[in-house]
């Protein structure tokens, strides 16, 4: 009986120690999460002290990105931000992603003076992005324009015929699921797709006409799909000024009464991470031996899939003929 009592007492002591270590580990984890969040916030410009000019970079392929939309909203609401430079170096992307970015920057520009600086390329959807700013400044050798819309799809029907494969289908109407890629596109399907492309192209040209204060003749001159150097684009009214980011900031100071000499700080979207409060909660449940709760938390958190380029494109492709 004495031995049993001592064994029970030892087990209780071990349980208390284990519980203590679990609590300490969970507290350390929470401190690490909070500290990491503060460091990340500082790196994205959110906690920068004092008045500043925010720099938002748009690079690579443009797709619908909720993180960028959230960033634009946060910059617009930040009391420390006196002006914004949108630094652009992109060949464009999807028309829907470009439209979303355009609308986000227009909303931002209604709250903060905003200037676009083309630091390389602003073609197709990236030029739509530049149009949203109050002014466009570009380096002399930057590439500007490629005003147009593209719809691409493969035709593998000859390849399938060569290897003896055919694709059967039953559909509700002749234009359903067109273009297919498994057979040559019919004239009717091609006409329907051309109508969609023409409509979106008209939307793009209307943006250029309105935002750049151009006549129909001036728009027709620049909207044939080609790209221009910034030196060519200036007399065509596609950009307002040639220069570096310094000229973009000087315009904010001169024409929008932004205080001189403010620091320029990079604001970046929150990056995707495999670690979050969800995973912290799941790890904490593991520490306390709550296996079912941990599994439920991980299942509820879910994962985000990568963005894909689908639909109409406003994209400059230097390896193919301009459209």
Buried (B, 14 or more C-beta within 10 A) or exposed (E): EEEEEEEEEEEEEEEEEEEEEBEEBBEEBBEEBEEEEEEBEEBBBBEBEEBBBBBBBBBEBBBBBEEBBEBBBBBBEBEBBBBBBBBBBBBBBBBBBBBBBBEBBBBBBEBBBBBBBBBBBBBBBBBBBBBBBBBBBBBEEBBBBBBBBBBEEEBBBEEBEEEEEEEEEEEEEEBEEBBBBBBEBBEEBEEBBEEEBEEBBEEBBEBBBEBBEBEEEBBEEBBEBBBBBBBBBBEBBBBBBBBBBEBBBBBBBEEBEBEEEBEBBBBBBBEEEEEEEEBBBBBBBBBBEBEEBBEEBBEEEEEEEEBEEEEBBBBBBEEEEBB
